[in-house]
Amino acid sequence: MQKENKLPLSGTEFCICYHLRRTSRSITQLYDTALQPSGIRSTQFALLVAIAKKETINISEMGELLGIDQTTLSRSLRNLAGVGHITLVPGVDRRERLASLTTKGRQVLRKALPYWRRIQREVVSKLANPDWRNIQKNLKTVKDVSQQIFEAFPPGSSEESRQSKQKPDRSPALENEAVFIERC
């Protein structure tokens, strides 16, 4: 007996979003566990590193650099400021805010770096350097493509308007992917 409400789900097992999110959760859990002795999580580590590299950084610039929305970034920075790892001060423009590391923030980052280096070295060694370079390049391509699509079709635009604006891409990779999905 065939189900009447069967959905056309072929190809969904290749969902880029699903696989990237699953990978992200797994790698985040690994890095969080590795950084645990330092008292910070991988997300906090990334923020502290970004601030340390610039010494003082504009919050908007930081959001763009890390690909984090302003609401999430503001909440995370308030938490870091609350535990004394960073200071947040107004910039020249009243709307601008700047973040910088405190002495305590530098200390916690100094403590976290060996744990980060150890897990980073372990993960990269399992991937092999040439492969890791390709993974980095491909992840950047996925990020860039998703940003381009997002900018071309902002939230709330209808599927019909999206389809009418899309130009067919006849790249071999996409044609192979389409054939691959159709076979599933």
N, C-alpha and C positions, 0 to 999 in steps of 0.2 A: 504494500500500500504506500503510495507516494504522498508525502505531506503537501497540502495545498499552500501552506504559508512558507515554503522553502525560499530562503533568501539567496540571492546570487553572490556568494561570498568567495568565489574563486579569486585567488591572488592576494587576499587579505593577509595571508601568512607572510607576505613579503613587505608588509607595511614598514616603511622607513622610520616613521615616528615611533612605532612600537619597539623596534629593535634598538634604536638609539636610546630610548628611555630605559629599556631593560639593561642595556650596557651601562648607561649612566648610573643607574641605581646600584649596580653591582660594583662598579669601580669606586663610587662614592663611599659605599660601605667599607670597602677595602682600605681606602685612604683614611676614612674616619677612624677605623680601628687602629691603623698604624700611627696616627697622630694623637691618639687618646692619652698617652703618657704626658704630652705637652699641655693638655688641657683645652685644646681647641679642635674644631672640626675642619674638614677640608674646605668648606665654604668660607669659613673665617680665615683660614690660611691664605686662600686666594685673595681675599680682600686686603689682608695685612701685607702680602707681597706686593700687590698693586700700589698700595700707599707707600711702602718702603722704596720701591723703584723710583717713584716720582718725588719723594720726600714730602711734598704737599701737593694734593691733587684735588681738582674741582670734582664735585660729586657727579655732575652730568657727564664729564669726561670719563670718569670711572665707570659709570653705567654703560656707556658706549663701548669702552675698552673690554669690559667683562661680559657684555651682552645681558645685563640685568636690568629689569624695569625699575623705575624710580621708587615705586612703593616698596618693593622687596629690598632694594638697596638701602633705602632710608631706614627701614626696620632693622636690617642687619647692622648697619653702622651705628644706630642708636644702642643696640645691644653691646657692640664693641666699645662704644664710649662709656656705657653704663658700668662695664667691668674695668674701665681705666686703660684699655689698650690703645685708644685713639682719642684725639680731640677733634671736635667739629667747631669751626669758627666761620663767621660771615666773611664773604669775600669783599672785593671792592664794590661790586654791585650788590644791592640788598638781597636780590634773589639768589645770588651765588653763595654756595657753601663750600668750604674747603676742609679736607681731612688730612691729619698728619698723625704719625705714630707718637705715642708717649714713650717714656723710658720703659715702662712696664710692657708696652706693646713690642718694643724692640727685644726685650728679654724673652717674652713668650715666643716670638718669631725665631730668635736665636736657638731656643730650646727645641722648637718644632722642626727646624731645617734638617737635622740629622735623621729624624724619623721619616721625613718626606723623602730625603735623598735615598734612604734605604729602600723604601717601597717603590719609588720611581725606578731605581736601578733594577730591582727585581722584576717589575712588570715589563720594562723595556727589554731586559735580557731574554724574557720568554717570548717576546714578539720578534726579536732580531732587528737590529738597527735599520737595515734597508726597508724592511716591512713597516717599521714604525714611521719612517719618513713618509711612506706612501699613505699610511693610515691618516697621519696628520694632514697631508695634502688633500686627501679625499674628504675628511671631515670639514676642512675649511671650504671646500667646494660645496658640500651639502649646506653648510651655514650660509654661504653667499647666495646660493640658489634660493633657499627658503626666504632670505631677506628680500631678494629681488621680487619674488612672487608676492610676498606680504605687502611690499610697497606698491606693487602694481594693482593689487586687489585688496584694499583695506577691509577690515572687519565690517560686516553688514552689507557688503556688495553681494548681489544675487548671483547664483550659479549661472544663470543665463547671460548676465553681463560679463562674467568671467570668461565664459566660453566664447562669446562673440569677440572679446578683446585678445584672446590667446592666438598667437601665431603658431602654426604647427611646427614642431621641432622634429626634423628628420634625421637626428643624429643616430648613428648605428647602435649606440648603447641603448637609447630609448626604444628603437625598433626591436632590438633583441629582447629587452625587458618586456615589451608588449606581447611579443610572441610567447615568451616564457610564461607570462601570467595567463595568457589565453589557454595554454596547454594544461594549466593546473585545474 
